[in-house]
Amino acid sequence: METDTPNAINIITKGTVIKGDITASGDFRLDGTLEGNIQSNGKIVVGDTGVVNGNILCLNANIIGCVNGNLSVKELLSLHNTARVKGDILINKLSIEPGAVFTGKCCMLDEVRKQQQLEAEQAANEKAPEE
C-alpha cells in the first residue's frame, strides 16, 4: 500500500536536534534544531524555538525563529517579527514584519531570470559570426 501523502505536515518539536539533511514532499514545521539543509515541495515553517544551521529550499516559508544559511523560496517568504536570518535569500515574493533581522543579500527570482536571459543573449551575440 502506497503511503505517499504530499499534504502531510512533518513536525520536529522543541528540544529535538537533527544532524543531517532533510527532504520532504509535504509541509514541514521545525521547532527544534537542524544542523543541515532542508528541502521541501511545500511550506517550511521555522517556529519561534526553531533553528536551522543550513540552507532551505522550498515552495513557501514562514520564518519565526533563526536561520543561519541561504534560503531559496519559489513563492512567498515571510519573516515574522522574531525572525533572525543570516544568509542570502532568493525569492519570488517577500514579506518582512518590523522587528525581523535579516543579514545578507536578497535577489528576486524574476530579476535573476531576466539577468540570466540577458547574459545568455549577450553571450550568443558575441559568438555570432560577423558578416
N, CA, C and O of each residue as an XYZ file, in Angstrom:
524
protein
N       0.834     -1.178      0.000
C       0.000      0.000      0.000
C       0.883      1.248      0.000
O       1.805      1.367      0.808
N       0.596      2.163     -0.902
C       1.372      3.398     -1.022
C       0.927      4.389      0.039
O      -0.269      4.609      0.224
N       1.891      4.990      0.742
C       1.557      5.934      1.804
C       2.107      7.320      1.511
O       2.344      8.102      2.432
N       2.308      7.627      0.254
C       2.812      8.946     -0.116
C       1.709      9.972      0.113
O       0.703      9.977     -0.596
N       1.898     10.838      1.100
C       0.908     11.852      1.424
C       1.542     13.225      1.301
O       2.089     13.743      2.275
N       1.476     13.831      0.100
C       2.147     15.099     -0.116
C       1.603     16.233      0.745
O       2.290     17.238      0.927
N       0.385     16.103      1.281
C      -0.185     17.162      2.109
C       0.112     16.959      3.591
O      -0.360     17.735      4.423
N       0.880     15.939      3.934
C       1.216     15.676      5.326
C       2.111     16.777      5.873
O       2.908     17.365      5.142
N       1.973     17.052      7.173
C       2.825     18.038      7.833
C       3.786     17.292      8.741
O       3.368     16.554      9.633
N       5.066     17.488      8.508
C       6.117     16.899      9.333
C       6.468     17.904     10.424
O       6.634     19.091     10.144
N       6.582     17.436     11.669
C       6.873     18.337     12.782
C       8.066     17.816     13.575
O       8.102     16.659     13.993
N       9.044     18.704     13.772
C      10.179     18.417     14.656
C       9.999     19.335     15.861
O      10.022     20.559     15.726
N       9.821     18.739     17.036
C       9.456     19.504     18.223
C      10.650     20.146     18.927
O      11.804     19.788     18.694
N      10.333     21.099     19.792
C      11.317     21.801     20.605
C      12.133     20.778     21.396
O      11.580     19.826     21.946
N      13.447     20.981     21.449
C      14.333     20.085     22.182
C      14.930     18.986     21.319
O      15.865     18.308     21.744
N      14.403     18.799     20.113
C      14.931     17.789     19.198
C      16.043     18.399     18.349
O      15.896     19.504     17.827
N      17.160     17.673     18.214
C      18.279     18.118     17.385
C      18.498     17.062     16.303
O      18.653     15.877     16.596
N      18.507     17.512     15.053
C      18.756     16.620     13.923
C      20.031     17.077     13.238
O      20.202     18.262     12.952
N      20.931     16.127     12.975
C      22.162     16.411     12.244
C      22.091     15.656     10.929
O      22.119     14.426     10.909
N      22.000     16.393      9.834
C      21.880     15.791      8.516
C      20.878     16.574      7.688
O      20.230     17.496      8.183
N      20.758     16.202      6.434
C      19.858     16.894      5.514
C      18.480     16.247      5.537
O      18.345     15.045      5.767
N      17.450     17.074      5.293
C      16.062     16.607      5.269
C      15.466     16.938      3.915
O      15.635     18.046      3.405
N      14.760     15.962      3.330
C      13.987     16.171      2.121
C      12.565     15.730      2.411
O      12.338     14.603      2.852
N      11.608     16.612      2.166
C      10.208     16.311      2.454
C       9.355     16.668      1.249
O       9.622     17.650      0.556
N       8.321     15.861      1.003
C       7.425     16.176     -0.108
C       6.292     17.086      0.342
O       5.698     17.780     -0.482
N       5.980     17.095      1.645
C       4.894     17.925      2.157
C       5.417     19.084      2.977
O       6.599     19.424      2.929
N       4.509     19.684      3.732
C       4.864     20.810      4.589
C       5.704     20.327      5.766
O       5.658     19.156      6.143
N       6.473     21.257      6.339
C       7.407     20.894      7.401
C       7.449     22.011      8.431
O       7.603     23.179      8.074
N       7.314     21.665      9.698
C       7.456     22.644     10.785
C       8.596     22.205     11.681
O       8.663     21.054     12.112
N       9.494     23.144     11.954
C      10.658     22.861     12.778
C      10.643     23.768     13.996
O      10.773     24.986     13.873
N      10.485     23.175     15.170
C      10.574     23.911     16.423
C      11.830     23.508     17.191
O      12.130     24.081     18.238
N      12.559     22.527     16.674
C      13.820     22.082     17.263
C      14.989     22.691     16.504
O      14.888     23.797     15.974
N      16.102     21.958     16.454
C      17.316     22.427     15.785
C      17.706     21.475     14.674
O      17.720     20.259     14.864
N      18.024     22.032     13.509
C      18.511     21.253     12.376
C      19.915     21.716     12.038
O      20.141     22.889     11.741
N      20.859     20.782     12.086
C      22.234     21.031     11.661
C      22.381     20.390     10.285
O      22.917     19.288     10.163
N      21.906     21.076      9.255
C      21.923     20.541      7.902
C      20.947     21.315      7.038
O      20.353     22.299      7.478
N      20.790     20.864      5.814
C      19.918     21.527      4.846
C      18.538     20.894      4.863
O      18.381     19.735      5.246
N      17.527     21.671      4.440
C      16.174     21.150      4.338
C      15.570     21.574      3.006
O      15.695     22.723      2.581
N      14.911     20.618      2.362
C      14.282     20.856      1.071
C      12.874     20.294      1.123
O      12.658     19.183      1.606
N      11.904     21.074      0.617
C      10.518     20.629      0.626
C       9.788     21.156     -0.600
O      10.071     22.253     -1.082
N       8.838     20.353     -1.103
C       7.983     20.793     -2.201
C       6.801     21.602     -1.671
O       5.974     22.077     -2.449
N       6.720     21.760     -0.360
C       5.634     22.501      0.272
C       6.158     23.683      1.045
O       7.133     24.324      0.653
N       5.491     23.965      2.162
C       5.844     25.095      3.025
C       6.725     24.626      4.172
O       6.507     23.558      4.745
N       7.722     25.439      4.499
C       8.563     25.189      5.666
C       8.310     26.315      6.669
O       8.375     27.498      6.334
N       8.022     25.916      7.904
C       7.851     26.865      8.989
C       8.964     26.611     10.006
O       9.111     25.499     10.512
N       9.737     27.643     10.296
C      10.719     27.579     11.369
C      10.087     28.322     12.535
O      10.006     29.551     12.528
N       9.635     27.566     13.546
C       8.917     28.142     14.680
C       9.795     29.024     15.553
O      10.991     29.172     15.298
N       9.192     29.609     16.588
C       9.920     30.571     17.420
C      11.095     29.946     18.165
O      12.041     30.653     18.511
N      11.059     28.642     18.420
C      12.193     27.968     19.056
C      13.039     27.214     18.026
O      14.006     26.544     18.389
N      12.683     27.321     16.759
C      13.386     26.607     15.694
C      14.675     27.285     15.282
O      14.765     28.512     15.239
N      15.686     26.458     14.977
C      16.977     26.945     14.498
C      17.414     26.048     13.341
O      17.432     24.824     13.471
N      17.761     26.653     12.229
C      18.310     25.913     11.091
C      19.707     26.442     10.833
O      19.886     27.626     10.546
N      20.696     25.570     10.934
C      22.066     25.895     10.573
C      22.356     25.170      9.271
O      23.012     24.129      9.252
N      21.859     25.735      8.193
C      21.972     25.129      6.874
C      21.068     25.875      5.912
O      20.453     26.877      6.278
N      20.987     25.394      4.696
C      20.213     26.049      3.645
C      18.794     25.506      3.589
O      18.535     24.360      3.956
N      17.869     26.360      3.118
C      16.466     25.987      2.964
C      16.076     26.189      1.511
O      16.359     27.232      0.922
N      15.424     25.183      0.933
C      14.880     25.249     -0.425
C      13.448     24.757     -0.349
O      13.202     23.623      0.064
N      12.479     25.614     -0.750
C      11.080     25.214     -0.624
C      10.175     26.075     -1.499
O      10.621     26.992     -2.188
N       8.877     25.742     -1.444
C       7.870     26.489     -2.188
C       7.510     27.783     -1.453
O       7.531     28.858     -2.053
N       7.183     27.690     -0.170
C       6.848     28.823      0.692
C       7.553     28.634      2.025
O       7.877     27.509      2.407
N       7.795     29.746      2.742
C       8.434     29.631      4.056
C       7.954     30.733      4.984
O       7.793     31.886      4.584
N       7.730     30.346      6.239
C       7.467     31.288      7.329
C       8.606     31.126      8.320
O       8.792     30.051      8.891
N       9.358     32.179      8.522
C      10.469     32.114      9.469
C      10.082     32.943     10.698
O       9.884     34.155     10.617
N       9.983     32.255     11.830
C       9.660     32.893     13.094
C      10.893     32.828     14.002
O      11.098     33.708     14.838
N      11.706     31.789     13.835
C      12.912     31.563     14.624
C      14.156     32.010     13.885
O      14.176     33.081     13.279
N      15.207     31.179     13.936
C      16.526     31.547     13.398
C      16.955     30.653     12.238
O      16.759     29.438     12.265
N      17.538     31.274     11.227
C      18.125     30.545     10.107
C      19.518     31.111      9.869
O      19.686     32.314      9.670
N      20.512     30.232      9.893
C      21.887     30.592      9.564
C      22.240     29.826      8.295
O      22.812     28.738      8.352
N      21.896     30.402      7.161
C      22.120     29.751      5.874
C      21.305     30.458      4.805
O      20.568     31.400      5.095
N      21.436     30.007      3.592
C      20.741     30.619      2.461
C      19.339     30.048      2.315
O      19.098     28.879      2.615
N      18.413     30.889      1.849
C      17.040     30.475      1.598
C      16.717     30.675      0.130
O      17.007     31.728     -0.437
N      16.123     29.672     -0.482
C      15.624     29.772     -1.846
C      14.158     29.362     -1.809
O      13.831     28.193     -1.607
N      13.274     30.350     -2.009
C      11.839     30.144     -1.860
C      11.164     30.503     -3.179
O      11.264     31.638     -3.646
N      10.476     29.532     -3.778
C       9.893     29.716     -5.103
C       8.714     30.670     -5.125
O       8.463     31.315     -6.143
N       7.978     30.772     -4.010
C       6.833     31.671     -3.976
C       7.007     32.748     -2.917
O       7.633     33.770     -3.196
N       6.474     32.558     -1.701
C       6.472     33.614     -0.685
C       7.321     33.250      0.524
O       7.176     32.171      1.098
N       8.209     34.164      0.902
C       8.977     34.065      2.141
C       8.461     35.130      3.096
O       8.451     36.317      2.770
N       8.029     34.694      4.290
C       7.560     35.616      5.323
C       8.525     35.579      6.499
O       8.766     34.523      7.084
N       9.076     36.743      6.840
C       9.936     36.871      8.006
C       9.128     37.572      9.089
O       8.816     38.756      8.967
N       8.791     36.843     10.146
C       7.996     37.390     11.236
C       8.859     38.280     12.129
O      10.081     38.312     11.982
N       8.226     38.998     13.050
C       8.951     39.991     13.848
C      10.052     39.400     14.725
O      10.954     40.129     15.138
N      10.006     38.103     15.021
C      11.047     37.466     15.839
C      12.086     36.733     14.991
O      13.003     36.117     15.535
N      11.952     36.793     13.680
C      12.857     36.073     12.781
C      14.266     36.647     12.831
O      14.462     37.858     12.936
N      15.251     35.740     12.751
C      16.660     36.107     12.675
C      17.254     35.293     11.525
O      17.375     34.072     11.628
N      17.619     35.956     10.444
C      18.149     35.266      9.268
C      19.517     35.835      8.940
O      19.684     37.044      8.783
N      20.498     34.936      8.838
C      21.852     35.322      8.447
C      22.216     34.465      7.238
O      22.594     33.302      7.376
N      22.096     35.060      6.054
C      22.367     34.348      4.812
C      21.664     35.038      3.663
O      20.869     35.953      3.872
N      21.953     34.607      2.469
C      21.359     35.197      1.273
C      20.004     34.553      1.003
O      19.777     33.384      1.316
N      19.100     35.353      0.407
C      17.796     34.815      0.064
C      17.502     35.056     -1.417
O      17.822     36.106     -1.974
N      16.890     34.064     -2.026
C      16.439     34.109     -3.414
C      14.952     33.789     -3.368
O      14.560     32.674     -3.025
N      14.123     34.777     -3.718
C      12.692     34.619     -3.522
C      11.904     35.198     -4.692
O      12.434     35.922     -5.535
N      10.612     34.852     -4.711
C       9.695     35.446     -5.668
C       8.990     36.626     -5.008
O       8.924     37.715     -5.578
N       8.454     36.402     -3.782
C       7.790     37.447     -3.015
C       8.335     37.417     -1.595
O       8.681     36.356     -1.075
N       8.409     38.600     -0.966
C       8.992     38.710      0.365
C       8.118     39.585      1.246
O       7.668     40.655      0.837
N       7.886     39.107      2.474
C       7.160     39.867      3.476
C       8.021     39.904      4.734
O       8.404     38.862      5.266
N       8.323     41.119      5.207
C       9.149     41.264      6.409
C       8.400     42.126      7.417
O       8.060     43.275      7.135
N       8.145     41.556      8.605
C       7.495     42.310      9.666
C       8.534     43.172     10.391
O       9.706     42.804     10.460
N       8.103     44.327     10.935
C       9.016     45.137     11.743
C       9.541     44.320     12.922
O       8.781     43.634     13.606
N      10.833     44.407     13.145
C      11.471     43.653     14.220
C      12.290     42.477     13.718
O      13.203     42.020     14.405
N      11.973     41.982     12.525
C      12.748     40.885     11.940
C      14.163     41.376     11.639
O      14.369     42.540     11.294
N      15.137     40.469     11.776
C      16.528     40.804     11.481
C      16.991     39.938     10.324
O      16.902     38.711     10.377
N      17.488     40.588      9.275
C      17.976     39.886      8.087
C      19.335     40.457      7.723
O      19.469     41.658      7.490
N      20.355     39.585      7.674
C      21.698     39.978      7.282
C      22.092     39.126      6.088
O      22.288     37.918      6.221
N      22.205     39.742      4.940
C      22.563     39.004      3.737
C      22.120     39.761      2.497
O      21.771     40.940      2.552
N      22.143     39.052      1.384
C      21.780     39.619      0.092
C      20.441     39.033     -0.325
O      20.175     37.853     -0.097
N      19.607     39.849     -0.929
C      18.296     39.397     -1.384
C      18.200     39.581     -2.894
O      18.483     40.660     -3.415
N      17.798     38.522     -3.591
C      17.579     38.599     -5.040
C      16.181     38.075     -5.347
O      15.741     37.072     -4.786
N      15.497     38.766     -6.240
C      14.169     38.347     -6.670
C      14.328     37.396     -7.854
O      15.119     37.654     -8.761
N      13.576     36.298     -7.843
C      13.689     35.287     -8.901
C      13.469     35.868    -10.287
O      14.211     35.534    -11.211
N      12.462     36.737    -10.463
C      12.205     37.316    -11.780
C      13.409     38.124    -12.261
O      13.758     38.071    -13.440
N      14.042     38.869    -11.361
C      15.208     39.663    -11.732
C      16.396     38.770    -12.078
O      17.151     39.074    -13.002
N      16.567     37.667    -11.340
C      17.648     36.734    -11.626
C      17.431     36.105    -12.998
O      18.363     35.992    -13.794
N      16.184     35.695    -13.267
C      15.875     35.102    -14.578
C      16.128     36.094    -15.713
O      16.685     35.730    -16.748
N      15.714     37.354    -15.515
C      15.939     38.378    -16.535
C      17.432     38.585    -16.767
O      17.873     38.702    -17.910
N      18.208     38.630    -15.690
C      19.653     38.820    -15.799
C      20.300     37.639    -16.512
O      21.177     37.828    -17.355
N      19.874     36.418    -16.179
C      20.424     35.228    -16.839
C      20.076     35.230    -18.320
O      20.912     34.865    -19.146
N      18.863     35.633    -18.670
C      18.453     35.686    -20.072
C      19.265     36.738    -20.820
O      19.707     36.504    -21.945
N      19.461     37.899    -20.191
C      20.253     38.961    -20.803
C      21.688     38.507    -21.029
O      22.252     38.754    -22.095
N      22.292     37.841    -20.036
C      23.657     37.346    -20.166
C      23.760     36.296    -21.264
O      24.743     36.265    -22.005
N      22.740     35.427    -21.373
C      22.740     34.400    -22.426
C      22.635     35.042    -23.803
O      23.305     34.617    -24.744
N      21.791     36.068    -23.922
C      21.662     36.762    -25.209
C      22.958     37.477    -25.578
O      23.361     37.470    -26.741
N      23.614     38.098    -24.590
C      24.885     38.778    -24.859
C      25.953     37.782    -25.277
O      26.741     38.057    -26.181
N      25.983     36.622    -24.622
C      26.971     35.599    -24.992
C      26.699     35.080    -26.394
O      27.634     34.837    -27.158
N      25.436     34.909    -26.738
C      25.083     34.428    -28.088
C      25.464     35.471    -29.146
O      25.923     35.112    -30.231
N      25.279     36.741    -28.840
C      25.645     37.805    -29.781
C      27.152     37.894    -29.969
O      27.630     38.200    -31.061
N      27.902     37.627    -28.898
C      29.356     37.673    -29.000
C      29.897     36.517    -29.824
O      30.933     36.650    -30.475
N      29.212     35.390    -29.801
C      29.654     34.211    -30.543
C      29.168     34.201    -31.990
O      29.647     33.414    -32.805
N      28.205     35.086    -32.307
C      27.651     35.116    -33.665
C      28.737     35.516    -34.657
O      29.490     36.456    -34.405
N      28.825     34.799    -35.797
C      29.842     35.148    -36.804
C      29.550     36.497    -37.445
O      28.397     36.851    -37.691
N      30.620     37.241    -37.710
C      30.458     38.531    -38.350
C      30.235     38.318    -39.829
O      30.826     37.435    -40.451
N      29.355     39.160    -40.383
C      29.072     39.052    -41.831
C      29.784     40.099    -42.612
O      29.657     40.150    -43.835
